[in-house]
Amino acid sequence: MFNSGGGSPLVDRRTKSTCAVRAPEPGDYNRMADLAGQLGYPCRGEEIGMRLAEMQDPNQYAVYVAQLSGGQIAGWIGVYIFRAVELDSCAEISGLIVDQLIRSRGIGKVLLDAAEEWARRRGCNVISVLSNVTRDRAHGFYRKNGYERNKTEEYLRKSL
């Protein structure tokens, strides 16, 4: 379903608009930053650009945007290879957001499919995601798409 060359068309059942999944371009960065803000991570387009510049290895990272037929970026997903001493490598979703005004139209699913296909092509047998305990709707979305709760953790962080 997903084609990294030109994107995967998705027809929105309600609006009949088409959505394509593709790699982000510099003109998308401000919109991606706006969406990151909806996810609870306010930032600027310049910051998105700098972060993406550090994620250029296509065997380690992938970021995709969902673009509606009118040109609007409706959402994005980030995925990377997680490596640990105690576990086999797996893919991990670093972020997934669809504009709050147009959710439940299949856009998140097509982004998820793109990330899962990227992971399969890199030999990953597992993909995971960490989701804030307050995001009940997101948890339902992931469960609906075959994800299962594996464990609960306390996320600790220290500024350096």
C-alpha positions in Angstrom: 0.0 0.0 0.0 2.8 2.5 0.8 5.2 3.5 -1.9 8.2 5.5 -0.6 8.8 6.9 -4.1 5.7 9.0 -4.5 3.5 8.3 -1.5 0.4 6.3 -1.0 -3.0 7.8 -2.0 -5.7 7.6 0.6 -9.3 8.6 -0.1 -11.1 10.3 2.8 -14.5 8.6 3.2 -16.2 11.8 4.4 -14.6 14.5 2.2 -13.4 12.4 -0.7 -10.1 14.2 -0.5 -6.9 12.4 -1.4 -4.0 12.1 1.0 -0.4 11.2 0.0 2.3 10.0 2.4 5.7 11.3 1.5 9.0 12.5 3.1 8.8 16.1 4.5 10.2 19.0 2.6 11.5 22.3 4.0 8.2 24.0 3.2 6.4 21.6 5.5 8.5 22.4 8.6 6.3 25.2 10.0 3.2 23.1 9.6 4.9 20.1 11.3 5.8 22.4 14.1 2.2 23.6 14.5 1.1 19.9 14.7 3.9 19.1 17.2 2.3 21.9 19.3 -1.0 20.0 19.2 0.8 17.0 20.4 2.1 19.0 23.4 5.6 19.8 22.1 5.6 23.5 20.9 8.4 24.3 18.6 9.3 26.3 15.5 9.8 25.1 11.9 13.5 25.9 12.1 13.8 23.5 15.0 12.0 20.8 13.0 14.5 21.4 10.1 17.5 21.1 12.4 16.2 17.9 14.0 15.4 16.3 10.6 18.9 17.2 9.4 20.3 15.0 12.2 18.0 12.1 11.1 19.3 11.6 7.6 20.3 7.9 7.8 17.3 6.2 6.1 18.3 2.9 7.7 17.9 4.4 11.2 15.1 7.0 10.8 12.0 7.8 8.8 9.6 10.7 8.9 6.6 10.9 6.8 3.9 13.6 6.3 0.4 13.1 5.1 -0.6 15.7 2.5 -4.2 16.3 1.5 -5.1 16.8 -2.1 -5.3 20.6 -1.5 -1.7 20.7 -0.3 -2.3 20.9 3.4 -0.1 18.8 5.7 -2.6 16.8 7.8 -0.2 14.9 10.0 3.2 13.3 10.4 4.9 10.3 11.9 8.4 9.6 13.0 10.0 6.2 13.4 13.5 5.0 14.3 15.4 1.8 15.0 15.6 1.2 18.8 18.7 -0.7 19.9 19.4 -2.1 23.3 21.8 -4.5 24.9 19.0 -6.7 26.4 16.6 -6.7 23.4 16.6 -7.4 19.7 16.4 -4.3 17.6 12.9 -3.0 16.9 11.2 0.0 15.4 9.8 2.6 17.7 7.4 5.4 16.7 8.8 8.6 18.1 5.7 10.7 17.3 2.4 10.5 15.4 0.0 13.4 15.0 -3.0 14.2 12.8 -4.5 17.6 12.9 -7.2 17.7 15.7 -9.8 19.1 13.3 -9.6 16.2 10.8 -9.0 13.1 12.9 -10.8 9.8 12.5 -10.6 9.9 8.7 -7.9 7.3 8.1 -5.0 9.6 7.9 -3.3 8.2 11.1 -3.8 4.7 9.7 -2.0 5.4 6.5 0.9 7.1 8.4 1.0 4.1 10.7 1.1 1.7 7.7 4.0 3.7 6.2 6.0 3.4 9.4 5.3 -0.3 9.8 6.3 -1.0 6.2 9.6 1.0 6.7 10.3 -1.1 9.8 9.6 -4.4 7.9 12.0 -3.4 5.2 14.7 -3.0 7.8 14.1 -6.4 9.2 12.2 -5.4 12.3 9.7 -8.0 13.7 8.3 -5.6 16.3 7.2 -2.0 16.3 6.4 -0.1 19.5 5.2 3.2 20.7 5.3 5.1 24.0 2.0 7.0 24.6 1.3 9.3 27.5 -1.1 7.8 30.0 -3.5 10.7 29.4 -4.0 10.0 25.7 -6.9 7.6 25.9 -8.0 8.2 22.3 -4.5 7.5 21.0 -4.4 4.3 23.0 -7.7 3.2 21.4 -6.3 4.0 17.9 -3.2 1.9 18.5 -5.2 -1.1 20.0 -7.6 -0.9 17.0 -4.5 -1.3 14.8 -3.1 -4.4 16.6 -0.9 -2.8 19.2 -1.0 -4.3 22.7 0.0 -3.0 26.1 3.3 -4.5 26.9 4.1 -2.8 30.2 3.7 0.4 32.1 6.7 2.5 33.1 7.7 5.7 34.9 9.5 8.0 32.5 12.2 9.8 34.3 14.2 12.7 32.8 17.1 15.0 33.8 18.1 18.2 32.1 21.8 18.4 31.4 
